[in-house]
Structures are given as C-alpha cells and as structure tokens.
Amino acid sequence: MAIGRVFKRKWKKPDGTTGESRFYSIAYPWQGETRVESSRLESESQARALLKQRLAEMGRGTFVPNQDRVYISDLLELLKADYRANNQRSLQDALWKLTPVLNYFEGWKVKAITVDKINAYVTFRLEEKAATATINGELRYLRRMLRLGARHGKLSSIPLIELLKGEARRTGFIDPGEFADLLTHFDDSDVADLIEFLYSTGWRVSAGRGLEWRDVDLIHGTVTMRSELSKNKEPITLPFFAGIEEILQRRHGLRRAECPFVFHRNGRPIKDFRAEWVKATEAANRTGLLVHDLCRSAARNLSRAGVHETVASKFMNRKTLAIYKLYRVVDNEDLRLAGAALDGYLKDAEKAGKVEPLAQSHKQFRHSKRKTAPKGKPK
C-alpha cells in the first residue's frame, strides 16, 4: 500500500456546483496524523515527486514542516535572540555588518537562498567594490543565521557557504617612539590619557572608556577590567606598572565627585573622539592608523619585551592564544631580531661546546699512557 496521496482540493460553491483547485495537494503521515500540504504545482507528476521528496526527508530524519514559510527576517530574529540569551555585547556590530545582506535578500524565503544566489550576492558586493574581508564578515553572519535556523528546527538543510580567499588581515601598529610623538598632537588631554592607557594595556576601547574609579585601587596598586567591560566576560586585574600608574595618578587629580569614570571630559563620559584621532594621526604623519591598532602594538611590545605569549594574552584579556596571535603581527624587524638572537645563540653554543676532534684526543690519551707507564718489563 502506497504511503501518501496526491489530489486536488474540492469544495462546494454557493450555487451547489463543485469547485476544484488548479493546484495539486499532497497528503502524508506525520507524527500520528495526516498532514496536507499544497504543492503549488499544476503537474501531477511534479506533485508526486514532491511527495516522494517529503517521504525521503522523513526517512532521513531531516523533514521540517513549514520551512517554505521561513523568511530571512525570521532568521534575523533567531540571531537577535541568540545574542541576548548568551549575553553577547556585539549585536549592534552584527546588525551593522548584516545590513547589505538583509537589504539584498529582503522579503526572501530562506529556501530560495541557494548557493547560486549567495554567489550572485558575492558578485554584487564585489561590483560595489566591497573589500574581501568585508564580504567574508557578511557571509559569516549569514552562515550563522542559517545554522541557527537548522538548529531550531526551522530548516532541514542549509547551503554551503565558502568564504573568499585572499582576505587581507589588518597589520597596523605604531612603535613606542612614534607613539610618543603622536601623543603630542592631541589637543584634548583627556583623550590623550585614554589613548595612552589603551596603548599600555592593549585593552579594547570600550573597556578603557567604561573604566570607573571602583575598578582602581590606588592603595594596593591595581586596576581591574570588570566582567561587564570584558568582551569575553572574564575580569582581569593588573598590578600597576609605570606605564599606567602615572596615567591613573594624573587622572585621579582630575577626578570629579559626580562622575564615576576614570576617563571623562569635564565630568562627562568620553564617547566619540574620532575627529580628535584623525587630526592627531594626520599631524603625526600616521594617516590610516586605527585606534584598534593600539591593541596590535601592545601585543608586539609585550612580545619584544620578552613576555611569554600566554602571559601576554592574559595581560591583554584575550580569551585564547589564537585570538592573541591575531594581534601579534610579525614584521621584518621581528625577523631581524630573530636572526640576531640565533646568531648569538650559535656563537655561545660553539664556545660552550667546543671539543677537540676525536682522533686527536685519542692520540693524546695514548701518549699520556706511555709517559705514565712503569719502566721495565713486568715479572
């Protein structure tokens, strides 16, 4: 006995005649009941093929009812809910990066977003002169939304999304001498203090701006990044060192009773300082330098100071070594220092381990035995 059937819906009209749909419907067993679905097809053979597909999906355990009614906007709501449930603070950044994706696929059913359609989107973005890294960022968020749809039982399968190759990673940084010169070009001393603190610690801008006096212990000499300020939700406490003690003591002299923030402008939080940053970097002939490049600079400074990468990663409050290594950019100077260190090691090893050739040592041993041997023949 066949499972399921193909038929056309019929109904009675007010005049007593029978009406019939021009589309075929399919019926099949699902969770102990008979499920009826319109195929939206006028061909009986195509409707039978759809029924066969549904039965095969149920056999594989991949059948998802109503997935034809899932839109891109539904996946966006899943993404928002996932960010809120996991207390992730980068939702606004995700929504901003998803803007081109949502505009392109606005009103689309997810089922229609195939590999070909995604490739067409990539081509569209390339024609708009979007950078490879930008497009890959958008594809990552689209892929995450599709995976959430599958995880929540909205989709039976999702298209394979491959990222573009040749993504250029940001490699900006600034040396200590250049940074000291950069600080002299800030007209706003409050912003300059914040920038210097970020350069010394490698912390993210949000952590520096949100730092409050309750996080600073001037008596015991520590400063803490609260979990609320940490991107990975893990707090970190740093003991004072000259680079930050001087800054925090200076900020303490500017402390306002009504303002909890360490870095502020006349008692108000420092929010947007892009104009000040652009003006200072241009004046220092470092146009194009990003504030986030201070993190890469801190990672390199810690490495060149001889700090082990595990400690440096913790110092900068990066959750894993893999994340820290994204900031630790190796340049030609690092390679030069590595070569110089290798030369020094080889010379020291050569001096410490210098030995005479084996044959020469053997001759000397035999010669010394002849000299010390007793005269005369043994009795």
C-alpha positions, 0 to 999 in steps of 0.5 A: 500500500502506497504511503501518501496521496496526491489530489486536488482540493474540492469544495462546494460553491454557493450555487451547489456546483463543485469547485476544484483547485488548479493546484495539486495537494499532497497528503502524508503521515506525520507524527500520528496524523495526516498532514496536507500540504499544497504543492503549488504545482499544476503537474501531477507528476511534479506533485508526486515527486514532491511527495516522494521528496517529503517521504525521503526527508522523513526517512532521513530524519531531516523533514521540517514542516513549514520551512517554505514559510521561513523568511530571512527576517525570521532568521534575523530574529533567531540571531537577535535572540541568540545574542541576548540569551548568551549575553553577547555585547556585539549585536549592534556590530552584527546588525551593522555588518548584516545590513547589505545582506538583509537589504539584498535578500529582503522579503526572501524565503530562506529556501530560495537562498541557494548557493547560486544566489549567495554567489550572485550576492558575492558578485554584487558586493564585489561590483560595489567594490566591497573589500574581501574581508568585508564580504567574508564578515557578511557571509559569516553572519549569514552562515550563522543565521542559517545554522541557527535556523537548522538548529531550531528546527526551522530548516532541514538543510542549509547551503554551503557557504565558502568564504573568499580567499585572499582576505587581507588581515589588518597589520597596523601598529605604531612603535613606542617612539612614534607613539610618543610623538603622536601623543603630542598632537592631541589637543584634548588631554583627556583623550590623550590619557585614554589613548595612552592607557589603551596603548599600555594595556592593549585593552579594547576601547570600550573597556578603557572608556567604561573604566570607573574609579571602583575598578582602581585601587590606588592603595594596593596598586591595581586596576581591574577590567570588570566582567561587564567591560570584558568582551569575553566576560572574564575580569582581569586585574593588573598590578600597576606598572609605570606605564599606567600608574602615572596615567591613573595618578594624573587622572585621579587629580582630575577626578570629579565627585559626580562622575564615576569614570576614570576617563571623562571630559569635564565630568562627562563620559568620553564617547566619540573622539574620532575627529580628535584621532584623525587630526592627531594621526594626520599631524603625526604623519600616521594617516590610516592608523586605527585606534584598534591598532593600539591593541596590535602594538601592545601585543608586539611590545609585550612580545619584544619585551620578552613576555611569554605569549600566554602571559601576554594574552592574559595581560591583554584579556584575550580569551585564547592564544589564537585570538592573541596571535591575531594581534601579534603581527610579525614584521621584518624587524621581528625577523631581524631580531630573530636572526640576531638572537640565533646568531648569538645563540650559535656563537655561545653554543660553539664556545660552550661546546667546543671539543677537540676532534676525536682522533686527536684526543685519542692520540693524546690519551695514548701518549699520556699512557706511555709517559705514565707507564712503569719502566721495565718489563713486568715479572 
